[in-house]
Amino acid sequence: MCLLGVTWIGPVGAFINLFTPIAAAYVSMRFGLKSGIVIVVVTSLLLLQLANFYTLGAYIGIFGTGSLLLPFFLRLRRDWDISILYAAIGSTIVTVLMFLVVVSVSGVNLQALIGQMIQAEVDQAMQIYRDAGISQTQLQEMQVIMDGMAGFITRSFYGLYLASIFVVQASCLFLLQRLKGSWYEIVGTPFARWQLPPRLIWCLIVAGFLWLMPVEVVSVIGLNVLVVLLPFYFLQGMAVVSSFLQKKPYPPLVKGLIYLLSIIFNPLPIIITCVGVFDLWIDFRRPRQKNI
């Protein structure tokens, strides 16, 4: 199962996880919501036997709920970006309710619960490195890196969680688009012309200033807002890239390679995010007149 990928095969599982909701989402698009619910329930029961409670909660909150809500709104012919937004909101509400239930039943402080989850992931990652036979010096260096990452994740947990929900829903939509054939239709603005609301840039600017404030609480709020918003501007940057590639007679394989490198090859994701931010003022997709 995709969701167990991180536990069994390490970091590669983070990419495999993006395929987790596609089965329920595709069946829901083809055959309706009830069919998708069956897949989510069966998957949840299997996870209950194979994994711990945190994994089950992550599946329901990040993958399961969205895999039902996204096709539900798409079948109602809502635009694809609005459907992603509604699915993400629904997933967030379900996650909040699950956290409240766990906290009220166990009596554990919410922040302490989050710290336990993050520490468990750090310990698991370090165990993978130990099993790989890494030297003691390298293990100490990795421990420092992992502790730094754990600190960052703890400060930005809420933003990262929301961002992960949006990323999963966007990836699911991409796969649904590729698999649609003539079975269903996805409506909305073509991706190459898609843009965020112009006023959203002010939220990004304010969040940046808050992050730089010397007050810890204010800085954490700004950081979390940035973590949520920046993936949206990366997506807008990818829309600019898509618009550019549509004008070029490159083979599909070359275009696919460009998209892949844009996502994984550092520092291209940072550059593309900047393109998405400055697209508001520069409008990279506007036709340019050539001087003769």
C-alpha positions, 0 to 999 in steps of 0.5 A, spaced: 500 500 500 502 506 498 501 509 505 506 504 508 511 506 503 515 511 507 515 506 513 518 500 508 522 504 503 524 510 506 524 517 502 522 514 496 515 513 499 514 520 500 513 520 492 509 514 492 504 517 497 502 521 492 498 515 488 495 513 495 488 517 493 488 516 486 484 509 486 478 511 490 478 518 487 478 515 480 472 510 482 468 515 485 469 519 478 467 513 474 462 510 478 460 515 484 461 517 491 458 510 494 464 506 490 469 511 493 467 510 500 467 502 499 475 503 497 476 508 503 473 504 508 476 497 506 483 501 506 482 504 513 480 497 515 487 494 512 491 500 515 488 498 522 491 491 521 497 493 518 499 500 521 499 504 527 493 509 529 497 515 526 498 512 520 490 511 519 489 518 521 494 520 516 490 516 511 483 519 513 485 526 514 490 527 508 488 522 503 481 518 504 477 524 505 480 528 499 479 522 495 472 522 496 470 530 496 475 532 490 471 527 485 464 529 488 465 536 487 468 535 480 462 531 478 458 537 480 462 541 475 465 545 479 472 548 476 478 544 478 481 549 482 475 550 486 474 543 487 481 542 490 480 548 495 473 545 497 476 538 498 482 541 502 477 544 506 473 538 508 480 534 509 482 540 514 476 539 518 476 532 518 483 532 521 481 537 526 476 533 529 480 527 529 485 531 533 480 534 538 477 527 539 484 524 540 486 530 545 480 529 549 480 522 550 487 521 551 488 528 555 495 529 551 496 536 550 496 537 542 503 540 541 506 534 545 502 530 541 505 533 535 512 533 538 511 525 539 509 524 532 515 528 529 520 525 534 517 518 532 518 519 524 525 522 526 527 516 530 524 511 524 529 515 519 535 514 524 534 507 524 533 506 517 540 510 516 543 505 522 540 499 518 544 501 512 551 501 515 552 508 516 559 510 520 558 513 527 561 520 524 556 520 519 550 518 523 552 524 528 552 529 522 545 526 520 542 526 527 544 534 527 540 535 520 534 531 522 534 535 529 534 541 525 529 539 520 524 536 526 525 543 529 523 546 523 517 542 522 515 543 529 514 550 528 511 550 521 507 543 522 500 546 521 502 550 515 506 544 512 500 539 514 495 544 510 500 545 504 501 537 504 493 536 503 493 541 497 499 538 494 496 531 495 489 534 492 493 537 486 497 531 484 490 527 485 487 532 480 493 531 475 492 523 475 485 524 474 486 528 468 491 523 465 486 517 466 479 521 464 479 518 457 472 519 455 469 517 461 468 523 465 470 531 464 474 536 468 472 543 467 475 549 469 480 554 466 486 551 462 492 550 467 497 554 462 492 560 463 491 559 470 492 565 475 491 566 483 487 572 485 491 578 485 490 580 492 493 574 495 500 577 494 498 581 499 497 575 504 504 573 502 508 580 503 504 580 510 506 573 512 514 575 510 514 581 514 511 577 520 516 571 519 522 576 520 519 579 526 523 578 533 517 576 536 516 568 536 509 567 536 508 572 530 514 569 527 511 562 527 504 565 524 508 568 518 512 562 517 506 557 517 502 562 512 508 562 508 509 555 508 501 554 505 502 560 500 508 558 497 506 552 494 500 556 490 505 560 487 510 554 485 503 552 482 502 558 478 510 558 476 508 551 473 502 554 469 507 559 466 512 553 464 506 550 461 504 556 457 511 556 454 512 549 453 505 549 449 508 554 444 514 549 443 514 543 438 517 539 443 516 531 444 511 529 450 517 525 453 522 532 453 516 536 456 515 531 461 522 531 463 522 538 463 516 538 468 520 533 472 526 537 473 522 543 474 519 539 480 525 536 483 532 539 480 534 544 485 534 550 485 529 550 479 523 549 484 525 556 488 526 559 481 519 557 478 516 559 485 519 566 484 516 566 477 509 565 480 510 571 485 512 576 479 507 573 474 502 578 477 507 584 475 510 582 469 505 577 466 510 572 463 504 569 458 503 576 455 504 575 448 511 580 446 511 584 440 518 582 436 522 588 434 524 588 427 
